[in-house]
């Protein structure tokens, strides 16, 4: 173990042993309990143990002696809770992740009414942020509600196409937030324009209606760390009919970036299997205009490509299956609402509004 991890063992009252090469916060060569053997033989738990040690020492920096002692007591309480897991790996992983999150440096989040707030889970660190939060609250005390977003628009047209996209602009939000929204929309626009390049260079106008692209985004569900923007529209590339567009933007407010749907879930969870089972059950009672079981099973199979259109909302997570995914075009897009109670144990972040 590293020197810092060895010191952590001393701080927590763990027996100090001479070997420094082991990975866990104690000497793995002398591991005697099932819990110690579990941590020593599991690379993932070993990594979490190392990360926790780093977080603990980072959290101690800048604390007064009395605050350090209080932090030590909360760490010892955590250690007792961890030990109650015994050799249960899932329990240990959950304990470590929770404590690592608690010891994370206070992070700024956009509160629902506009201002930033610093948050820390550990009670000692939370006390340190209260004075800063008071100043933030005073700064924004005149803004009891976030102003409604304004809107921006992109329009393009050519000999054989027309394009229109609109999206919300969040007044008072950091520029990075609005820049992330613009970038997301521009990526959708660029994809359409790339498909029209060959059509634009054709000297003879193609037969049939002009190609078209329309996309509109509406600000929807919001949590302390997530803003959902539901983009929907329509695209026509010739042929008998166009296709509806669905492009949910899951905007991480703390990092000002679009989240991949996979980031909503714990990496070690079976979220695809769970969503597949729940989606199939919901679709089983619907009139899908003749779609057979094979079609539905293929469209809901537990693979990431089937679950790219996820829309968190106040009541649960909506899974969108576009036309042809689980049924014919005439059946339309299918939406399945999965209550959070069905998937809370899979989530990497809270999706309910606070």
Secondary structure, DSSP 8 states (H G I E B T S, - for coil): --HHHHHHHHHTT----S----SSSS-GGG--SHHHHHHHH-HHHHHHHHHHHHHHHHHHTT--HHHHHHHHHHHHHHHHHHHTTTT-HHHHHHHHHHHHHHTS--EEEE-TTS-EEEE-SSHHHHHHHHHHHHHHHHHTTT-SS----EEEEEEEEETTEEEEEEEEE-TTS-HHHHHHHHHHHHHHHHHHHHHHHHHHH-SS--SSS-EEEEEEEEEEEE-SSEEEEEEEEEEE-SSS--EEEEEEEEEETTTTEE--GGGGB-TTS-HHHHHHHHHHHHHTTS--TT--HHHHHHHTSSSGGGG--EEE-SSEEEEEE-TTTSS-GGG--EEEEEEGGGTGGGBSS--S--
